[in-house]
Amino acid sequence: MKQQQQQLKNTRIMWHLEYWDGPQSGVLLYNNEIHYFKVQSVGPVNEDWYRKHAVYEVSDDDKIRLTTTHAIWQAHIGLHTDYWPLNGRELHPRRGTQHGPKVPCLHYGPRTDSDFAWDEYRTLTKYWEAKHGAFALEGREPIGWIYHDQLYGKDKEVEK
């Protein structure tokens, strides 16, 4: 029997894996545990756009898969997909001033476009995944959902 999904609270993005006008998928903290998120729906509401993400629990093995492949990414490509708090404030990757300074994310951080670095990243990731398996969502049901702003620690009460 399919479980009713609920809106989750107290989430914070750690890094994104896919990005198009905002994170499409990635890793977040929920109840101080690593979870995976992926866009579930996008649409207009009262002339405003929203993005709703499904949140999935991950096994201990999947946590190792996600964090190891991300560490390879950081070492060879860059930190531009990471998000973290600074001085106790949550930072948004694409805004400055009222939200705090910009953080290394997307085009705002140390990164490389070197073909050698990309080749090395792909080779190491393929080797590691061949040995330990790749992360996959098939057969998983989301435990709940969040809106885009909740990735940055801003909980919304209004359902869309």
Helices and strands as residue ranges (DSSP letters): E 6-7, E 11-19, E 23-30, E 33-45, E 48-57, H 60-76, G 97-99, H 115-132, E 144-147, G 148-152
